[in-house]
Amino acid sequence: MNKRVEDLEFRWSDTNQSHELVQWVQYEEGQTRPTNEYCFVIAFFREGSEGCNIEFVGNRPFRYENRDRLWGLMRYGQRIVDSESELKILL
């Protein structure tokens, strides 16, 4: 259940084997790359013994300017991972 809202995206990462929240950034003009944007991880959603935890990467969440968007997408992500955990218990 990937969800992108402007420059933030909640998604599953095969590389990290976890859900993550990433920020997309545009390349500056003059750089030659196959695509014009890249992303970096702001937070991971990791399963723990008491449910799923949000693990921040450094101070990235505190540097993000639109706090309503950030917290909204973190709430969305938390609902998704909590639902998936609950489903695993039922199956």
N, C-alpha and C positions, 0 to 999 in steps of 0.2 A: 504494500500500500504506500507507494511513494507519493509524496505531496510536495509540490514546489509552490511557494508564494514569493513572488518577485525574486530576490536574490538568496533566499533561504530554501533548503530542501531537506525534508525528512525522508530517509531511504534506508534500504537494506544494503549492506556492503558485503559482497562475497569475499573480498580481500580481508576485511577485518572480522568477518563472521559475526556481525552485530548490526543493529540499527544505529544510524548516526544522523546527526544534524550537521549539514554543511552549508557554507556560504560560497556563492558563486561570485567571481570577480572578473571584470572585463580586462583584457590585455590592453596595455597602453599602445597608442598608435606607433607604428614603426617596427613593432616586434613581428617577426614572421613565425607563425605557428599554424598547425593544421586547423585549429578552431580559435575563436576569439575570446574564449573564457576558460577559466580553470576554477577548481573549488578546493577548499580546505575544511577540515573537520573542526567544528566548534564543540561538539559534545558527542559522546557515545552513550547508548542505552544498553547497559550490561545486566544480564540476569545474575541475581545473587540469591542467597538462602532465604531472604525475606521479600522477594519480589525483584522488580527491575529497578536499577539505579541509574541516574544520569551522572555521567562522569565528564566533567569539563576538561577541555584541553587548554592548559594555562589560563590566561586571563581573557581569552577570546570572547566569551559571552559578555564580559564587562566593557569591552571595546565596541561592541555592536551598538549602533545608534538608535535603531527602532526597537525599543524594549517591548512594546506591545506585540509586534510581529514575532519577535524572538520567543517570548513567553507563550504566545498563542500556539506556535508550532511545537514548542516543547510539551505543552499540555496535550496537543493532538497526538504527538508521538508517544507520550506516556499512556494515553488511552489505548493506542494500538498495541503496544507491547504488553500491557496489563491484560487486554483481551486475549492475545495469543497465549500468554501464560495460563490464563484460566481455561482456555480451550484444551491445552496440553494435559491439564489435570483431569478434565472430563473424558478425554479419549483414552 
